[in-house]
Amino acid sequence: KEDVVKMKKTVWHTVKDYLKLNGVKNPTDLQIMEASKLVAENNDIGVKDWGIEGKNIDTKLKSGFALNMAGVSEMAVKWGGKKITREAWNYFFNLAI
């Protein structure tokens, strides 16, 4: 499915890698947080520290959890990156669902 990947370690790490792969060479913590909040909302993930409620609690998610990354590529483009092909994501991370 387009923009759905398996989580690596945490949402934060996965989002950071996704932004880099989409051309944001050195994403700032603020950019990673903004994109991570979108991913949390996309996936009904609760993040207590950010005041986001959800049925999936961020600290209990395991590597491999399917994350809908919809909208993150567009954020990357806004921040100077570019949307990569699905094949490139699969090649580099082998994380596609």
ZADO-296887 format. One line per 10 residues: number of its first residue (from 1); their letters; for each residue x, z, y of C-alpha. Coordinates in nm, 4 decimals, decimal comma. Layout:
REM ZADO-296887
NUM	A	X Z Y | ... $
REM end
This chain:
REM ZADO-296887
1	KEDVVKMKKT	0,0000 0,0000 0,0000 | 0,1332 -0,0844 0,3468 | 0,3056 0,2058 0,5237 | 0,2667 0,4501 0,2323 | 0,5909 0,6002 0,1037 | 0,7031 0,8894 -0,1113 | 0,8232 1,1887 0,0862 | 1,1959 1,2725 0,0754 | 1,2584 1,6488 0,1039 | 1,0218 1,7052 0,3994 $
11	VWHTVKDYLK	0,7919 1,5140 0,6313 | 1,0551 1,5563 0,9061 | 1,3357 1,4014 0,6958 | 1,1152 1,1159 0,5810 | 0,9976 1,0374 0,9342 | 1,3548 1,0500 1,0665 | 1,4714 0,8018 0,7978 | 1,1688 0,5817 0,8609 | 1,2388 0,5686 1,2351 | 1,6050 0,4830 1,1728 $
21	LNGVKNPTDL	1,5076 0,2111 0,9285 | 1,2745 0,0750 1,1955 | 1,5620 0,0433 1,4418 | 1,5590 0,3752 1,6284 | 1,9318 0,4419 1,5820 | 1,9367 0,8073 1,6902 | 1,5825 0,9410 1,7057 | 1,5512 1,2530 1,9176 | 1,3912 1,5686 1,7856 | 1,1013 1,5048 2,0255 $
31	QIMEASKLVA	1,0480 1,1544 1,8811 | 1,0684 1,2841 1,5242 | 0,8215 1,5606 1,6078 | 0,5760 1,3211 1,7731 | 0,5858 1,0863 1,4744 | 0,5729 1,3775 1,2269 | 0,2577 1,5101 1,3940 | 0,0961 1,1686 1,3502 | 0,1985 1,1643 0,9834 | 0,0585 1,5162 0,9395 $
41	ENNDIGVKDW	-0,2737 1,4045 1,0861 | -0,2753 1,0835 0,8773 | -0,2304 1,2870 0,5601 | -0,4379 1,6017 0,6291 | -0,1201 1,8123 0,6319 | -0,1421 2,1536 0,7907 | 0,1573 2,2570 1,0021 | 0,1095 2,6136 1,1231 | 0,4022 2,6005 1,3703 | 0,2404 2,3030 1,5473 $
51	GIEGKNIDTK	-0,1178 2,4306 1,5302 | -0,2249 2,1470 1,2981 | -0,4774 2,2321 1,0294 | -0,5017 2,0467 0,7005 | -0,5706 2,0894 0,3303 | -0,2109 2,0047 0,2342 | 0,0260 2,2743 0,3648 | 0,3589 2,1320 0,4855 | 0,5745 2,4045 0,3309 | 0,4164 2,3515 -0,0120 $
61	LKSGFALNMA	0,4572 1,9735 -0,0349 | 0,6975 1,8401 -0,2975 | 0,9305 1,5419 -0,2763 | 0,7390 1,2359 -0,3868 | 0,4166 1,3306 -0,2051 | 0,2525 1,0072 -0,0866 | 0,2719 0,9816 0,2929 | 0,0672 0,7384 0,4977 | 0,3082 0,6390 0,7770 | 0,0518 0,4291 0,9675 $
71	GVSEMAVKWG	0,1390 0,4110 1,3354 | 0,5017 0,5243 1,3006 | 0,6387 0,1682 1,3033 | 0,4559 0,1094 1,6297 | 0,6132 0,4245 1,7743 | 0,9557 0,2974 1,6663 | 0,8967 -0,0313 1,8485 | 0,7916 0,1627 2,1609 | 1,1223 0,3518 2,1370 | 1,3328 0,0343 2,1126 $
81	GKKITREAWN	1,3255 -0,0286 1,7393 | 1,1540 -0,3005 1,5420 | 0,9218 -0,3035 1,2454 | 1,1120 -0,3769 0,9261 | 0,9797 -0,5612 0,6261 | 0,8286 -0,3745 0,3358 | 1,0931 -0,5293 0,1099 | 1,3730 -0,3753 0,3185 | 1,2127 -0,0307 0,2935 | 1,1782 -0,0700 -0,0839 $
91	YFFNLAI	1,5383 -0,1862 -0,1164 | 1,6933 0,0958 0,0851 | 1,4791 0,3857 -0,0296 | 1,2937 0,2739 -0,3418 | 1,0073 0,4902 -0,2175 | 0,7134 0,2554 -0,2062 | 0,3940 0,3608 -0,3752 $
REM end
